[in-house]
Amino acid sequence: MTTISTMATPRKWRALAFVARLVLRLVIVIFTAWFALAAYYQAAPGLKWLVIATGFLIGLIAVMAVRRRPLLACVLLLAAMLLCSYWWSSIRPSNDRDWAADVAHGVTATTAGDRITLYNVRSFQWRTTEDFDPVWRTEQYDLSSLQSVDLLNSVWSNPAIAHTLVSFGFSDGRHIVFSAEIRKERGEAFSEIGGFFKEFELVLIAAEESDIVRLRTNIRRETVSLYPLLLPPQVARALFMSYIDKANAVAAQPEFYQTITANCTTIVFRLARLIDPGIPFDWRIIVSGYLPDYLYDHRLIRTDLPLSQVKKQAEISSRAQASPAQGDDYSRVIRPVLKGG
């Protein structure tokens, strides 16, 4: 019995050592891959590939050292992590860059009782995605006349991923849409991967439906759906004010857009939780193409029909494309004629 126990002990330690080396190698490989992507999106253009190559070289040395010199591998990994942590924390968001025309201004607001003044309301006239008349307005809204809140989902390729917008309707027929968007610099293009690596700032855009929704239905020809939200008046009012507060906060303290944690849908969820902290989190908040399913399950949209019929009635792109309507007429055209209610 003593002999068997003595033989088992070295085997156990060899197995543990093998697992530890495997885990260490895996950590080094993952960190090296993360660093390569971070350097690709954040290193100075003239040094980008040199920095990436240096990172791969250090990672290779660390991986090779794991078997015979594990302490050296750990030291290299720890030193690289500390240096990267310092570098990464030094990358700060800014509101002062050469922005693309459609995100040149984020909305800000002032309040005087129920009178809300919005600055930099976007009212572009789009002919193509590259040909447009840039117009930014100052508009006033009477919060006591807020009548409706609609959620819009816009799908452009993968049906699981959608851009989420929220539109507030007032008794005078006007609608103002809030949209959390990436703030591209001039000539920059959107990248889901770049959104993980501080590639873009976050901007809150306020726009007329004939601008920001029509751009998606008629110009980009995306699949856009409009869902009237079933919110009590006090909640609708609080949601509007949460957008105002968020807009002023982002204008005062810039933030990075983040593909998972700070995007168009998670911003809406965070604002909603300010009103009701008990709102449950759900994977469909991240996979935003399924957000209508989440709203349906929680009775935030109509539930008197099967979800498939609710979704069919909510689709507005075909109506918008069939009409030349502009301005407030566009808002009337896209509103669904609800059936079965």
N, C-alpha and C positions, 0 to 999 in steps of 0.2 A: 504493500500500500504506500509506503514512504517513497519507493522508487517511482511509482506511477505519478504521485503528487509532484515530485521533484521535476519529472519530465514535463508535466502539464504547465508548470509555471513559466518556463522560458517560452513555450509556444504561445501562451497567453500574451506575454509581453511583446513577442514578435508580431502577433496579430494587431495589438494596440498600436505598436510603432508603425506598422504598415498603414493602418487607418489614419493615424495622425499625419503621416507624410502625404497620403492621398488628399486629405482635407486641406493641408497647407498648400499643396500644388494647385488645388482647385481655387482656393482663395486668391493665390497669386495670378492665376489665369484670368479670373473674373475681374480683379482689380486692374490688371493690365489692359483688358478689353475696355473697361469703363474709362480708363485714362486716355486710351486712344481716341474714343469717341468724344470725350470732353475736350481734348486738344484739337480735334478736327473742327469743332464748332467754336472754340474760344481762343485758341492760340493765334498770334499774329500771322497773317497770310504768308509772309516771307520766311517764317520760322516753323510753320505748321508741321511739315513733313520731317524736319530735323527733330522736333520735339517728340513726334510720334515714334520715330525710329529709335530715339534714345530710350523712350519708355519701354519699347519692345525688347531692347537689348538688356536693360536692367531686369525686366521680367524673365527673360530667358536665363540670365545668370542665376537669378533666385531659384528658378525651377530646377536647374541643374545642380544647385548646391543643396537641395533638400535632402538627398540621399546620404551624402557623406559629411556635409557641413550644415546641418539644419539650423544651427544658431545663426550662421551668416545669412541664411535665407530669411530668417525671422527679422534680423536687424535691417536687411535691405527692404523688406516689405514694410516694416514699421516706419523707417525713415521716409520711404516714398509716400506712405499714407499721410504722415505729418506734413511733409512739404506740399502735397496736393491739397490737404485740408486748408492750409494757409492760403495757397493760391486761389482755391475755389471760393473761400470766404471773401477774398478781395474783389471778386467780380460782383459789382453792384448794379441794380437797375437804374435807369435814367429816364426822365421825361424830356430830355434835351438831345435829340438826334435828328438826322435828316429823314423825316418820316415819309412814308408813302402818302399820296394825296388823300386817300379815303380814311386814313387814321391819323391825319395831321393834328386833329384836335380831339381831346376827350371831353365829355360833357362835365360841366360843373353847375352848381345851383345855389341860389339863395332863397330863403323862405321868409314870408311875412304873414303869419297866420296861415290861412288856407291858400294864399297866393304864392305860387311857386314860379320862380323865374329860372329857366334853363338857358345856359349859355353854350354855344357851339352845338346846336341841334343840326344834324346833317340833313340836307334837302337836295341831294344831287339829282340831276337829270341824266340818266344813263342811256346811251345809245348802243354802246358795246362796253366790255369790261375795260377797254383802253380809251374810249371816247365818251366823255361826260363833261357836264358843266358843274364845277364844284361850288356849292352854295352852303354856307354855314349861317344859321339864324339864331337870334335870341327870341325865345318864345315864353309866354306866360300861361300858366294853367291854374284853374281853380280846383283845388283838391276836393272841395265839397261837391263838385259836379262829376266826380269819378264814377263811371257807371259799369265798367267791365274790365276784366283782365283775361287776356288770351295768351296761351302758350303756343309758339310756333316751332315746329321741328322741320329742319331742312336737310335732306339727304342728297348727297352728290355722287356717291359711288357705292361704297359698302353700306347696305341697309342697316347694319348694326351701329354705324356711327352717324350722328346727326349734329348739326349746329342748332342750338337752342336759343330762342329769343322770347322776350316777354313784352306784350303790347298792352298798354293801358288806354282805354277808351273813355272819352268825356262826352257830356250831354250836348256839346256844340258840334259833335260829329268828328272831332279831331282824335287821332290816335298817335301816341308816342311810343316808340319801340326802344327798349334797352337791350343791348347786346354786348356781352363780354367777349372781346376779340384779341387776337394777337396783334401787336403793334409792329408791323413790318417797317423796316427802313426802306428807303427808295431803292428799287431794284431787287429787293429780297423776296424770296418765295417761301411759302409755308412748308414746314417739315415736321411730321409727327415726332421723329427721333430728336430733331433739334429742340423740340419743346421740352425734352427731358434735361437739356443741358444749357439752360439759361440763354437760349438763342434769341428769345423774343420777350419783350415787355408785355404786360397786360394793359389793355385800354378799355374803358367803358364808353361805348358809343350810344348816343341817343339820336334817333332818326325818325323821319316820317315813314309810314308804311310804303308810300309810293317810291321811296328811295330803297330802303334796306330790305324790304320784302320783295318788291318788284325786281330788284337786282337778281334775286335768287329764282323767282318764278319765270320771268320773261327774258332776262339777259343770260344768266348762267343755265337756265332751264333745269333747275334742280327740282326734286320732288318735295314740295312744301305742304305741310299739313297744319291746320289751325284748330286748336282745341279751346273752347271757352272754359275757363276755370270756375268751379263752383266755390267761391270764396265769400264769406260774410263781408259786408262793407268795411268793417273796422280792420279786417285782415288785409283786404285789398289796399286800403289806405296805408297800413303799416308796411306792406310790401313795397309800395311806391316810395315811401320815405326811406326804406332800407337801401333802395337803389340810389337815392339822392346822397345818403350818407356814404355809401361805398364809392360813388363817383368823386365826391370831394376828398375822401381819404386817399384814393389812388392818385388824384391830382397833386395832393400835398406830399405823399410818400409813395413813389413808384414801386411797382411789384413786377416780378417775373411771371409770365405765363408758364404753366406747367401742364403737360399733356394729360396727366391723370388727376392731379390734386388741385389745380387752379385753372380750370377751363370754363367754357361757356355754361356747362350744365352744373358743375360743382359750385360755381359762384351762385347760381340760382338756389341750390340746395342750402348753401351756407346762409344766404339771406333769409330763406324760409325758416331756418332753424333759429334765427334771431327772434322770430315771431313766435314760433312753437318749438321749443327745444326737444319736444318728444317725438318729432317727426322721425320715423325710422330710416336708417341708412339701408341701401339696397344696391346690389350689383348693377341694376338697370340705370342707376344714376351715372355710373361710369360708362357703361355701354349704352350711350344716349339714344340710339335708335329705338331702344325698347322703353324709353321713358313714358310714352303713352300707356303702356301696359301697367307700369307702376302707378300712374295717376288713376287709371281705371280701378285697380285693386284697392286703392285708398279713397275711392269715391270723390276724387277731386275734379273729375270730368263726368259727363253724363254716363249713367250705367243702365238706363232703361232699355238699351239695345245691346245685342252681342258686340263684343269688342271689335270684331271684324267689320261690322256695319258702321260703328262709330268712326273707325279709321277711314273707311271709304268716304263717308260724308265729310270728314275733316280735310281731305285732299283738296287743295285750292289751285294748284299750278295750272290745270286745264282751264279753269274758269278765267284765271288771270291772262293766260295766253290767248284766249278767245276774245278778249276785250281790249280796246285801245285806251281804256280809262287811265286817267292820271289823277294825282292829288287825292282829295277826299273821295272822289268817285271810285278810285282804285280800292279804297277801304270798303266801300259799299259792295263792289263787285265780288271781292274775295270772301265776304262773309257767307258761310254756308247757310242754305235754307234747311233748317233742322227738321227732320221727319221722324215721326214715331214718338215725339215727346209729349 
